[in-house]
Amino acid sequence: MPYLWQGALSIVSQTLLVMGATMSPSLNSILCTLVPRREMIDQIINDVILEIERYSVLSPSLSLSAEIIKEAEVRRRTILSA
């Protein structure tokens, strides 16, 4: 169980880094060479959010991580749509 918990927190931190990269023009251009369509990145982020939400029942820190990543995604989409 500790490995699952650590892995989930690692996934959250890495996803937050990718989310930040999508908001930076220079980093986004690098990211787009790996994943050519923005919809694919959005879907990957949504899949991660769903997975972390499933793990959130395991511990309060994972529950908080799920809330943080969901809120970050709402803000990211708001900023990108502006």
LINKA-V107720 format. One record per residue. N is the residue number from 0. D_LAST is the distance of its C-alpha to the last C-alpha in Angstrom with 2 decimals. Layout:
N	D_LAST
N	D_LAST
This chain:
0	40.98
1	40.09
2	38.95
3	36.64
4	35.20
5	34.77
6	33.32
7	30.72
8	29.67
9	29.55
10	27.34
11	24.89
12	24.85
13	24.49
14	21.61
15	19.78
16	20.53
17	19.17
18	15.91
19	15.70
20	16.75
21	13.95
22	11.52
23	13.99
24	14.34
25	18.11
26	18.59
27	16.41
28	18.69
29	21.65
30	20.41
31	19.89
32	23.55
33	24.52
34	22.24
35	21.38
36	18.95
37	15.67
38	16.92
39	19.95
40	18.24
41	16.35
42	19.83
43	21.58
44	19.43
45	20.04
46	23.70
47	23.98
48	22.64
49	25.24
50	27.93
51	27.39
52	27.45
53	30.83
54	32.10
55	30.96
56	34.28
57	36.18
58	35.32
59	33.40
60	31.62
61	30.34
62	29.24
63	27.32
64	25.85
65	24.69
66	22.96
67	21.34
68	20.02
69	18.76
70	16.90
71	15.50
72	14.26
73	12.53
74	10.77
75	10.11
76	8.59
77	6.36
78	5.34
79	5.52
80	3.81
81	0.00
